[in-house]
Amino acid sequence: MNFKFGTAINCIDGRTQEPVIDFMKQKYGIDGVDMVTFPGVDGVVSSLGNFNTIALIRNAVAISIEKHGSRIIAVVGHFDCAGNPGNREHHYSQIGKAVQQVSSWNFDGKIVGLYVNDNRQIEEVN
Ligand SMILES: [Zn+2]
């Protein structure tokens, strides 16, 4: 079996899962996405507090990278997020900061920022 994994750090929001999976499979030639979810996760990972939650997220991503061989990590924010309310610019800013934070974890992989817009389309943030 050569199932190719990717990784997404995504909101719990049920509107975001399928667009992210479809986009990542198409764009990165992977077969499936390990989904690490937390409400409003772009806001959580981009902030300087939340050490415990960020540690849990990092541990989950580490399993995907180290055990599943994922080499692509997407950090996702989205329109109408209940866990992290704000407009598109708010999310773009936090997704950018979250990508920097995840980059500092030094995993062997590419890190990208994605925004799921009000048409459930994926916008590449970085
Ligand atoms: Zn959300």
Backbone and ligand atoms as CSV (ligand in chain L), in Angstrom:
chain,resi,resn,atom,element,x,y,z
A,1,MET,N,N,0.835,-1.193,0.000
A,1,MET,CA,C,0.000,0.000,0.000
A,1,MET,C,C,0.873,1.248,0.000
A,2,ASN,N,N,0.601,2.114,-0.923
A,2,ASN,CA,C,1.337,3.378,-0.961
A,2,ASN,C,C,0.390,4.553,-0.808
A,3,PHE,N,N,-0.457,4.458,0.164
A,3,PHE,CA,C,-1.401,5.537,0.440
A,3,PHE,C,C,-0.613,6.780,0.837
A,4,LYS,N,N,-0.844,7.858,0.121
A,4,LYS,CA,C,-0.114,9.103,0.408
A,4,LYS,C,C,-0.972,10.036,1.262
A,5,PHE,N,N,-0.431,10.375,2.416
A,5,PHE,CA,C,-1.141,11.223,3.367
A,5,PHE,C,C,-0.735,12.683,3.238
A,6,GLY,N,N,-1.684,13.549,3.506
A,6,GLY,CA,C,-1.410,14.944,3.792
A,6,GLY,C,C,-1.956,15.247,5.177
A,7,THR,N,N,-1.737,16.456,5.634
A,7,THR,CA,C,-2.175,16.851,6.969
A,7,THR,C,C,-2.863,18.206,6.891
A,8,ALA,N,N,-3.990,18.338,7.581
A,8,ALA,CA,C,-4.630,19.645,7.669
A,8,ALA,C,C,-4.916,19.978,9.124
A,9,ILE,N,N,-4.576,21.189,9.511
A,9,ILE,CA,C,-4.947,21.751,10.807
A,9,ILE,C,C,-6.141,22.635,10.513
A,10,ASN,N,N,-7.314,22.141,10.888
A,10,ASN,CA,C,-8.549,22.724,10.369
A,10,ASN,C,C,-9.521,22.984,11.514
A,11,CYS,N,N,-10.537,23.794,11.225
A,11,CYS,CA,C,-11.628,24.007,12.172
A,11,CYS,C,C,-12.477,22.734,12.268
A,12,ILE,N,N,-13.277,22.660,13.326
A,12,ILE,CA,C,-14.233,21.553,13.428
A,12,ILE,C,C,-15.375,21.698,12.421
A,13,ASP,N,N,-15.526,22.875,11.848
A,13,ASP,CA,C,-16.718,23.222,11.054
A,13,ASP,C,C,-16.943,22.243,9.902
A,14,GLY,N,N,-18.108,21.630,9.857
A,14,GLY,CA,C,-18.433,20.617,8.861
A,14,GLY,C,C,-18.492,21.118,7.434
A,15,ARG,N,N,-18.500,22.444,7.253
A,15,ARG,CA,C,-18.482,22.986,5.897
A,15,ARG,C,C,-17.080,23.019,5.309
A,16,THR,N,N,-16.080,22.832,6.165
A,16,THR,CA,C,-14.704,23.015,5.693
A,16,THR,C,C,-13.999,21.718,5.323
A,17,GLN,N,N,-14.476,20.589,5.838
A,17,GLN,CA,C,-13.695,19.355,5.687
A,17,GLN,C,C,-13.564,18.932,4.224
A,18,GLU,N,N,-14.702,18.766,3.563
A,18,GLU,CA,C,-14.652,18.222,2.205
A,18,GLU,C,C,-13.941,19.139,1.211
A,19,PRO,N,N,-14.191,20.468,1.261
A,19,PRO,CA,C,-13.440,21.325,0.331
A,19,PRO,C,C,-11.929,21.224,0.527
A,20,VAL,N,N,-11.497,21.145,1.777
A,20,VAL,CA,C,-10.055,21.063,2.059
A,20,VAL,C,C,-9.500,19.731,1.553
A,21,ILE,N,N,-10.207,18.647,1.827
A,21,ILE,CA,C,-9.738,17.327,1.381
A,21,ILE,C,C,-9.676,17.277,-0.144
A,22,ASP,N,N,-10.742,17.717,-0.785
A,22,ASP,CA,C,-10.774,17.671,-2.254
A,22,ASP,C,C,-9.635,18.495,-2.851
A,23,PHE,N,N,-9.455,19.703,-2.317
A,23,PHE,CA,C,-8.410,20.586,-2.840
A,23,PHE,C,C,-7.025,19.963,-2.661
A,24,MET,N,N,-6.762,19.463,-1.467
A,24,MET,CA,C,-5.422,18.930,-1.184
A,24,MET,C,C,-5.124,17.673,-2.002
A,25,LYS,N,N,-6.132,16.827,-2.183
A,25,LYS,CA,C,-5.914,15.632,-3.001
A,25,LYS,C,C,-5.554,16.019,-4.429
A,26,GLN,N,N,-6.281,16.993,-4.941
A,26,GLN,CA,C,-6.061,17.460,-6.312
A,26,GLN,C,C,-4.721,18.162,-6.460
A,27,LYS,N,N,-4.444,19.059,-5.521
A,27,LYS,CA,C,-3.269,19.930,-5.663
A,27,LYS,C,C,-1.960,19.210,-5.359
A,28,TYR,N,N,-1.990,18.326,-4.367
A,28,TYR,CA,C,-0.734,17.749,-3.886
A,28,TYR,C,C,-0.585,16.268,-4.212
A,29,GLY,N,N,-1.517,15.706,-4.951
A,29,GLY,CA,C,-1.392,14.320,-5.376
A,29,GLY,C,C,-1.401,13.329,-4.234
A,30,ILE,N,N,-2.161,13.638,-3.197
A,30,ILE,CA,C,-2.260,12.737,-2.049
A,30,ILE,C,C,-3.577,11.972,-2.113
A,31,ASP,N,N,-3.664,10.914,-1.314
A,31,ASP,CA,C,-4.852,10.048,-1.328
A,31,ASP,C,C,-5.826,10.364,-0.204
A,32,GLY,N,N,-5.358,11.035,0.827
A,32,GLY,CA,C,-6.230,11.362,1.950
A,32,GLY,C,C,-5.559,12.351,2.872
A,33,VAL,N,N,-6.353,12.924,3.763
A,33,VAL,CA,C,-5.864,13.991,4.640
A,33,VAL,C,C,-6.112,13.619,6.099
A,34,ASP,N,N,-5.049,13.588,6.882
A,34,ASP,CA,C,-5.192,13.478,8.338
A,34,ASP,C,C,-5.686,14.827,8.853
A,35,MET,N,N,-6.852,14.854,9.474
A,35,MET,CA,C,-7.477,16.118,9.846
A,35,MET,C,C,-7.344,16.353,11.350
A,36,VAL,N,N,-6.591,17.366,11.700
A,36,VAL,CA,C,-6.426,17.774,13.101
A,36,VAL,C,C,-7.346,18.967,13.310
A,37,THR,N,N,-8.366,18.795,14.136
A,37,THR,CA,C,-9.377,19.849,14.218
A,37,THR,C,C,-9.495,20.450,15.617
A,38,PHE,N,N,-9.764,21.741,15.620
A,38,PHE,CA,C,-10.076,22.476,16.835
A,38,PHE,C,C,-10.887,23.705,16.400
A,39,PRO,N,N,-11.883,24.107,17.189
A,39,PRO,CA,C,-12.685,25.273,16.772
A,39,PRO,C,C,-11.825,26.519,16.589
A,40,GLY,N,N,-11.983,27.178,15.463
A,40,GLY,CA,C,-11.252,28.422,15.213
A,40,GLY,C,C,-9.752,28.253,15.291
A,41,VAL,N,N,-9.248,27.182,14.706
A,41,VAL,CA,C,-7.854,26.792,14.949
A,41,VAL,C,C,-6.842,27.788,14.394
A,42,ASP,N,N,-7.200,28.549,13.377
A,42,ASP,CA,C,-6.236,29.550,12.875
A,42,ASP,C,C,-5.960,30.599,13.946
A,43,GLY,N,N,-7.002,30.941,14.714
A,43,GLY,CA,C,-6.814,31.884,15.812
A,43,GLY,C,C,-6.026,31.297,16.959
A,44,VAL,N,N,-6.232,30.022,17.231
A,44,VAL,CA,C,-5.515,29.359,18.330
A,44,VAL,C,C,-4.030,29.273,18.036
A,45,VAL,N,N,-3.702,28.774,16.849
A,45,VAL,CA,C,-2.295,28.517,16.525
A,45,VAL,C,C,-1.525,29.817,16.295
A,46,SER,N,N,-2.213,30.864,15.872
A,46,SER,CA,C,-1.525,32.127,15.585
A,46,SER,C,C,-1.297,32.976,16.830
A,47,SER,N,N,-1.943,32.646,17.927
A,47,SER,CA,C,-1.788,33.479,19.126
A,47,SER,C,C,-0.620,32.988,19.970
A,48,LEU,N,N,-0.147,33.854,20.849
A,48,LEU,CA,C,1.055,33.525,21.618
A,48,LEU,C,C,0.738,32.748,22.892
A,49,GLY,N,N,-0.542,32.708,23.269
A,49,GLY,CA,C,-0.930,31.908,24.425
A,49,GLY,C,C,-1.298,30.501,23.989
A,50,ASN,N,N,-2.232,29.900,24.657
A,50,ASN,CA,C,-2.781,28.598,24.257
A,50,ASN,C,C,-1.725,27.499,24.176
A,51,PHE,N,N,-0.756,27.532,25.077
A,51,PHE,CA,C,0.355,26.581,24.970
A,51,PHE,C,C,-0.114,25.126,24.997
A,52,ASN,N,N,-1.054,24.833,25.889
A,52,ASN,CA,C,-1.488,23.434,26.021
A,52,ASN,C,C,-2.215,22.950,24.780
A,53,THR,N,N,-3.102,23.781,24.262
A,53,THR,CA,C,-3.840,23.392,23.064
A,53,THR,C,C,-2.898,23.257,21.873
A,54,ILE,N,N,-1.988,24.200,21.748
A,54,ILE,CA,C,-1.034,24.145,20.636
A,54,ILE,C,C,-0.169,22.894,20.743
A,55,ALA,N,N,0.193,22.516,21.970
A,55,ALA,CA,C,0.997,21.301,22.149
A,55,ALA,C,C,0.233,20.069,21.682
A,56,LEU,N,N,-1.063,20.010,21.985
A,56,LEU,CA,C,-1.877,18.881,21.534
A,56,LEU,C,C,-1.954,18.840,20.010
A,57,ILE,N,N,-2.136,19.997,19.410
A,57,ILE,CA,C,-2.211,20.072,17.951
A,57,ILE,C,C,-0.883,19.636,17.341
A,58,ARG,N,N,0.205,20.132,17.915
A,58,ARG,CA,C,1.525,19.753,17.395
A,58,ARG,C,C,1.758,18.248,17.496
A,59,ASN,N,N,1.360,17.664,18.612
A,59,ASN,CA,C,1.527,16.213,18.777
A,59,ASN,C,C,0.740,15.437,17.733
A,60,ALA,N,N,-0.456,15.906,17.453
A,60,ALA,CA,C,-1.278,15.226,16.446
A,60,ALA,C,C,-0.639,15.344,15.064
A,61,VAL,N,N,-0.128,16.513,14.751
A,61,VAL,CA,C,0.544,16.709,13.464
A,61,VAL,C,C,1.798,15.835,13.385
A,62,ALA,N,N,2.499,15.707,14.485
A,62,ALA,CA,C,3.721,14.890,14.501
A,62,ALA,C,C,3.421,13.445,14.134
A,63,ILE,N,N,2.312,12.917,14.601
A,63,ILE,CA,C,1.939,11.538,14.252
A,63,ILE,C,C,1.708,11.422,12.755
A,64,SER,N,N,1.021,12.402,12.195
A,64,SER,CA,C,0.742,12.390,10.762
A,64,SER,C,C,2.034,12.452,9.944
A,65,ILE,N,N,2.971,13.271,10.397
A,65,ILE,CA,C,4.238,13.431,9.678
A,65,ILE,C,C,5.131,12.208,9.863
A,66,GLU,N,N,5.265,11.802,11.108
A,66,GLU,CA,C,6.268,10.777,11.417
A,66,GLU,C,C,5.760,9.365,11.159
A,67,LYS,N,N,4.495,9.102,11.401
A,67,LYS,CA,C,3.967,7.737,11.223
A,67,LYS,C,C,3.316,7.536,9.864
A,68,HIS,N,N,2.722,8.582,9.330
A,68,HIS,CA,C,2.040,8.454,8.039
A,68,HIS,C,C,2.857,9.019,6.880
A,69,GLY,N,N,3.965,9.633,7.188
A,69,GLY,CA,C,4.834,10.129,6.126
A,69,GLY,C,C,4.296,11.320,5.373
A,70,SER,N,N,3.363,12.051,5.973
A,70,SER,CA,C,2.854,13.253,5.304
A,70,SER,C,C,3.978,14.266,5.113
A,71,ARG,N,N,3.954,14.939,3.953
A,71,ARG,CA,C,4.949,15.975,3.687
A,71,ARG,C,C,4.284,17.293,3.302
A,72,ILE,N,N,2.990,17.389,3.559
A,72,ILE,CA,C,2.281,18.634,3.281
A,72,ILE,C,C,1.340,18.916,4.446
A,73,ILE,N,N,1.467,20.120,5.000
A,73,ILE,CA,C,0.622,20.525,6.127
A,73,ILE,C,C,-0.107,21.800,5.734
A,74,ALA,N,N,-1.432,21.751,5.772
A,74,ALA,CA,C,-2.228,22.942,5.510
A,74,ALA,C,C,-2.780,23.486,6.826
A,75,VAL,N,N,-2.706,24.799,6.981
A,75,VAL,CA,C,-3.348,25.471,8.109
A,75,VAL,C,C,-4.542,26.229,7.540
A,76,VAL,N,N,-5.719,25.965,8.093
A,76,VAL,CA,C,-6.958,26.406,7.450
A,76,VAL,C,C,-7.745,27.376,8.334
A,77,GLY,N,N,-8.247,28.418,7.710
A,77,GLY,CA,C,-9.249,29.287,8.314
A,77,GLY,C,C,-10.425,29.373,7.366
A,78,HIS,N,N,-11.548,29.895,7.838
A,78,HIS,CA,C,-12.706,29.893,6.947
A,78,HIS,C,C,-13.717,30.985,7.279
A,79,PHE,N,N,-14.555,31.235,6.289
A,79,PHE,CA,C,-15.669,32.178,6.373
A,79,PHE,C,C,-16.651,31.759,7.465
A,80,ASP,N,N,-17.188,32.737,8.194
A,80,ASP,CA,C,-18.271,32.487,9.151
A,80,ASP,C,C,-17.869,31.497,10.233
A,81,CYS,N,N,-16.647,31.645,10.737
A,81,CYS,CA,C,-16.143,30.718,11.759
A,81,CYS,C,C,-16.727,31.067,13.126
A,82,ALA,N,N,-17.438,30.117,13.726
A,82,ALA,CA,C,-18.043,30.355,15.041
A,82,ALA,C,C,-16.992,30.408,16.147
A,83,GLY,N,N,-15.917,29.673,15.971
A,83,GLY,CA,C,-14.874,29.614,17.000
A,83,GLY,C,C,-13.893,30.761,16.921
A,84,ASN,N,N,-13.869,31.440,15.790
A,84,ASN,CA,C,-12.927,32.541,15.575
A,84,ASN,C,C,-13.566,33.547,14.628
A,85,PRO,N,N,-14.539,34.327,15.169
A,85,PRO,CA,C,-15.274,35.252,14.307
A,85,PRO,C,C,-14.369,36.344,13.737
A,86,GLY,N,N,-14.612,36.695,12.496
A,86,GLY,CA,C,-13.852,37.767,11.877
A,86,GLY,C,C,-13.989,37.705,10.381
A,87,ASN,N,N,-13.603,38.809,9.728
A,87,ASN,CA,C,-13.745,38.859,8.274
A,87,ASN,C,C,-12.561,38.167,7.586
A,88,ARG,N,N,-12.602,38.245,6.273
A,88,ARG,CA,C,-11.588,37.557,5.473
A,88,ARG,C,C,-10.176,38.037,5.811
A,89,GLU,N,N,-10.028,39.352,5.980
A,89,GLU,CA,C,-8.709,39.904,6.279
A,89,GLU,C,C,-8.200,39.406,7.627
A,90,HIS,N,N,-9.111,39.342,8.600
A,90,HIS,CA,C,-8.788,38.795,9.927
A,90,HIS,C,C,-8.217,37.382,9.795
A,91,HIS,N,N,-8.892,36.566,9.003
A,91,HIS,CA,C,-8.442,35.179,8.860
A,91,HIS,C,C,-7.147,35.084,8.065
A,92,TYR,N,N,-7.029,35.894,7.018
A,92,TYR,CA,C,-5.780,35.875,6.242
A,92,TYR,C,C,-4.591,36.198,7.139
A,93,SER,N,N,-4.762,37.211,8.000
A,93,SER,CA,C,-3.684,37.595,8.896
A,93,SER,C,C,-3.323,36.450,9.842
A,94,GLN,N,N,-4.349,35.842,10.418
A,94,GLN,CA,C,-4.085,34.778,11.395
A,94,GLN,C,C,-3.569,33.506,10.720
A,95,ILE,N,N,-4.038,33.222,9.532
A,95,ILE,CA,C,-3.528,32.046,8.814
A,95,ILE,C,C,-2.038,32.237,8.525
A,96,GLY,N,N,-1.669,33.459,8.121
A,96,GLY,CA,C,-0.254,33.736,7.862
A,96,GLY,C,C,0.603,33.538,9.098
A,97,LYS,N,N,0.109,34.032,10.230
A,97,LYS,CA,C,0.857,33.861,11.485
A,97,LYS,C,C,0.896,32.392,11.902
A,98,ALA,N,N,-0.204,31.694,11.685
A,98,ALA,CA,C,-0.262,30.275,12.051
A,98,ALA,C,C,0.711,29.459,11.194
A,99,VAL,N,N,0.842,29.811,9.922
A,99,VAL,CA,C,1.809,29.124,9.058
A,99,VAL,C,C,3.221,29.328,9.596
A,100,GLN,N,N,3.511,30.553,10.045
A,100,GLN,CA,C,4.832,30.814,10.621
A,100,GLN,C,C,5.060,29.979,11.873
A,101,GLN,N,N,4.019,29.897,12.709
A,101,GLN,CA,C,4.130,29.106,13.941
A,101,GLN,C,C,4.393,27.639,13.625
A,102,VAL,N,N,3.619,27.084,12.694
A,102,VAL,CA,C,3.788,25.667,12.337
A,102,VAL,C,C,5.170,25.448,11.707
A,103,SER,N,N,5.644,26.426,10.943
A,103,SER,CA,C,6.986,26.326,10.359
A,103,SER,C,C,8.050,26.217,11.442
A,104,SER,N,N,7.804,26.886,12.565
A,104,SER,CA,C,8.784,26.878,13.663
A,104,SER,C,C,8.858,25.505,14.341
A,105,TRP,N,N,7.909,24.624,14.054
A,105,TRP,CA,C,7.940,23.276,14.625
A,105,TRP,C,C,8.963,22.387,13.923
A,106,ASN,N,N,9.455,22.870,12.778
A,106,ASN,CA,C,10.538,22.195,12.059
A,106,ASN,C,C,10.218,20.776,11.613
A,107,PHE,N,N,9.013,20.547,11.168
A,107,PHE,CA,C,8.704,19.258,10.560
A,107,PHE,C,C,9.241,19.239,9.134
A,108,ASP,N,N,9.496,18.033,8.657
A,108,ASP,CA,C,10.004,17.858,7.304
A,108,ASP,C,C,8.839,17.857,6.328
A,109,GLY,N,N,8.410,19.025,5.936
A,109,GLY,CA,C,7.290,19.092,5.005
A,109,GLY,C,C,7.003,20.531,4.614
A,110,LYS,N,N,6.150,20.673,3.597
A,110,LYS,CA,C,5.747,21.989,3.108
A,110,LYS,C,C,4.522,22.438,3.898
A,111,ILE,N,N,4.478,23.711,4.248
A,111,ILE,CA,C,3.361,24.244,5.025
A,111,ILE,C,C,2.665,25.329,4.218
A,112,VAL,N,N,1.368,25.191,4.097
A,112,VAL,CA,C,0.600,26.136,3.306
A,112,VAL,C,C,-0.589,26.653,4.119
A,113,GLY,N,N,-1.059,27.841,3.772
A,113,GLY,CA,C,-2.239,28.415,4.394
A,113,GLY,C,C,-3.406,28.390,3.422
A,114,LEU,N,N,-4.562,27.975,3.902
A,114,LEU,CA,C,-5.759,27.912,3.068
A,114,LEU,C,C,-6.913,28.632,3.755
A,115,TYR,N,N,-7.744,29.282,2.933
A,115,TYR,CA,C,-8.948,29.935,3.436
A,115,TYR,C,C,-10.145,29.389,2.665
A,116,VAL,N,N,-11.163,28.920,3.396
A,116,VAL,CA,C,-12.394,28.427,2.762
A,116,VAL,C,C,-13.384,29.591,2.739
A,117,ASN,N,N,-13.697,30.065,1.539
A,117,ASN,CA,C,-14.524,31.262,1.443
A,117,ASN,C,C,-16.024,30.951,1.499
A,118,ASP,N,N,-16.832,31.983,1.317
A,118,ASP,CA,C,-18.283,31.836,1.483
A,118,ASP,C,C,-18.925,30.997,0.383
A,119,ASN,N,N,-18.174,30.657,-0.653
A,119,ASN,CA,C,-18.666,29.708,-1.659
A,119,ASN,C,C,-18.079,28.320,-1.463
A,120,ARG,N,N,-17.479,28.122,-0.303
A,120,ARG,CA,C,-16.801,26.857,0.024
A,120,ARG,C,C,-15.707,26.534,-0.991
A,121,GLN,N,N,-15.094,27.596,-1.501
A,121,GLN,CA,C,-13.937,27.435,-2.384
A,121,GLN,C,C,-12.679,27.709,-1.580
A,122,ILE,N,N,-11.581,27.097,-2.026
A,122,ILE,CA,C,-10.303,27.248,-1.337
A,122,ILE,C,C,-9.523,28.404,-1.937
A,123,GLU,N,N,-9.046,29.293,-1.075
A,123,GLU,CA,C,-8.120,30.349,-1.478
A,123,GLU,C,C,-6.767,30.047,-0.829
A,124,GLU,N,N,-5.710,30.124,-1.637
A,124,GLU,CA,C,-4.366,29.887,-1.106
A,124,GLU,C,C,-3.847,31.192,-0.522
A,125,VAL,N,N,-3.523,31.176,0.762
A,125,VAL,CA,C,-3.199,32.408,1.484
A,125,VAL,C,C,-1.740,32.795,1.289
A,126,ASN,N,N,-0.857,31.835,1.153
A,126,ASN,CA,C,0.563,32.187,1.040
A,126,ASN,C,C,1.147,31.737,-0.281
L,1,ZN,ZN,ZN,-14.635,27.572,12.321
